[in-house]
Amino acid sequence: MLDHTGFVVTDLEASRRFYDAVAQALGLGTLTINDQAFLLGKSAEEPVPSLWIGTAIPSYWPQGARPAANPMHVAFQADSKARVQAFHDAALAAGGRDHGAPGPRPEFGYYGAFVLDPDGNNIEATYRGPDALET
């Protein structure tokens, strides 16, 4: 449904470290666009749909807007509970903060985990397989 979306970060190096770890844990890839931005997508060879992450202020932002003034929520699909756990572990090791340990989320019908990225954006991994709600 989506082609791309994105958000501005305050520290590209810290964000790149965090999102490289998240991408690897989920079997995804990152691609450098320039010295101010990168993409996170299926792979470097298949970057669409993608999440644009950078320090450049978009031309469509209203005057006075700033990074993470309104934290974003992004949920990535995972193909197993193990991938959700790997996402959570990798995100914490790469500078993320726990915002919901891996586990069943019966109210939403999936197994998921939440972390906050270096700018406070709420990043999630979800698994919706047949055993998602089993403990």
C-alpha positions as MATLAB code, in Angstrom:
seq = 'MLDHTGFVVTDLEASRRFYDAVAQALGLGTLTINDQAFLLGKSAEEPVPSLWIGTAIPSYWPQGARPAANPMHVAFQADSKARVQAFHDAALAAGGRDHGAPGPRPEFGYYGAFVLDPDGNNIEATYRGPDALET';
ca = [
       0.000    0.000    0.000;
       2.737    2.518    0.889;
       5.600    3.380   -1.440;
       7.695    5.187    1.169;
       7.591    7.227    4.318;
      10.267    8.730    6.493;
      11.344   10.862    9.363;
      14.114   13.228   10.355;
      16.605   12.260   13.048;
      19.047   14.381   15.023;
      22.103   12.105   14.857;
      22.502   10.203   11.595;
      25.408    8.068   12.848;
      23.496    6.864   15.946;
      20.361    6.290   13.898;
      22.269    4.401   11.198;
      23.809    2.123   13.830;
      20.355    1.498   15.328;
      18.520    0.905   12.023;
      21.314   -1.225   10.534;
      20.958   -3.517   13.568;
      17.154   -3.555   13.307;
      17.300   -4.256    9.563;
      19.733   -7.129    9.975;
      17.649   -8.701   12.762;
      14.535   -8.588   10.565;
      16.230   -9.776    7.374;
      15.960   -6.324    5.744;
      18.584   -3.977    4.318;
      19.744   -0.375    4.341;
      20.983    1.757    1.465;
      22.947    5.005    1.690;
      21.325    7.830   -0.281;
      23.849   10.563    0.566;
      25.686   11.930    3.597;
      22.362   13.087    5.078;
      20.067   10.093    4.561;
      19.607    6.370    4.052;
      16.750    4.007    3.233;
      15.580    0.939    5.095;
      13.778   -1.556    2.870;
      13.628   -5.185    1.797;
      17.222   -4.976    0.561;
      19.658   -2.606   -1.147;
      18.554   -4.158   -4.450;
      14.831   -3.802   -3.609;
      14.518   -0.554   -1.627;
      10.812    0.111   -2.307;
       8.738    0.229   -0.192;
      11.101    2.025    2.106;
      11.576    4.086    5.205;
      13.656    7.241    4.534;
      15.758    8.269    7.546;
      17.898   11.392    7.481;
      18.990   14.684    8.955;
      17.910   16.894    6.034;
      14.805   18.945    6.808;
      12.110   18.126    4.219;
      10.813   20.992    2.098;
       7.217   20.078    3.030;
       7.750   20.620    6.781;
       6.034   23.682    8.238;
       8.269   26.432    9.589;
       9.456   25.664   13.123;
       9.086   21.876   12.873;
      11.853   19.832   14.438;
      12.889   16.154   14.608;
      10.898   13.942   16.998;
       8.683   16.837   18.132;
       5.885   14.351   17.515;
       7.480   10.897   17.745;
       6.563    8.483   14.959;
       5.375    4.902   15.250;
       6.661    2.389   12.701;
       5.911   -1.340   12.823;
       7.961   -3.813   10.801;
       6.684   -7.265    9.832;
       8.635  -10.193   11.224;
       8.382  -13.746    9.917;
       8.671  -15.424   13.333;
       8.694  -14.870   17.071;
      12.448  -15.453   16.930;
      12.813  -12.485   14.544;
      10.813  -10.310   16.948;
      13.195  -11.331   19.750;
      16.233  -10.704   17.516;
      14.836   -7.267   16.614;
      14.374   -6.370   20.290;
      17.836   -7.624   21.270;
      19.578   -5.896   18.340;
      17.726   -2.615   18.889;
      18.686   -2.488   22.578;
      22.312   -3.375   21.794;
      22.404   -0.576   19.198;
      21.223    2.194   21.522;
      17.463    1.693   21.599;
      15.394    1.712   24.791;
      12.874   -0.946   25.745;
       9.267    0.148   25.278;
       7.584   -3.279   25.457;
       9.303   -6.646   25.701;
       8.567   -9.367   23.121;
       5.307  -11.137   23.797;
       1.745  -11.825   22.679;
      -0.418   -8.755   22.083;
      -3.920  -10.313   22.183;
      -5.624   -6.932   21.909;
      -4.016   -6.518   18.466;
      -3.843  -10.178   17.420;
      -0.064  -10.513   17.071;
       3.239  -11.149   18.822;
       5.337   -8.004   19.057;
       8.033   -5.937   20.708;
       8.514   -2.181   21.034;
      11.665   -0.073   21.336;
      12.402    3.640   21.249;
      15.050    4.695   18.733;
      17.741    7.297   19.587;
      15.232   10.118   18.887;
      12.350    8.577   20.830;
      10.411    7.175   17.858;
       8.380    4.082   18.762;
       9.660    1.220   16.596;
       7.943   -2.168   16.650;
       8.312   -5.636   15.159;
       5.195   -7.775   14.729;
       4.597  -11.410   13.934;
       1.094  -12.462   12.876;
       1.599  -16.201   12.281;
      -0.674  -18.991   13.494;
       1.197  -19.351   16.802;
       1.488  -15.587   17.457;
      -0.709  -15.557   20.558;
       0.605  -18.783   22.082;
       2.848  -18.421   25.128;
];
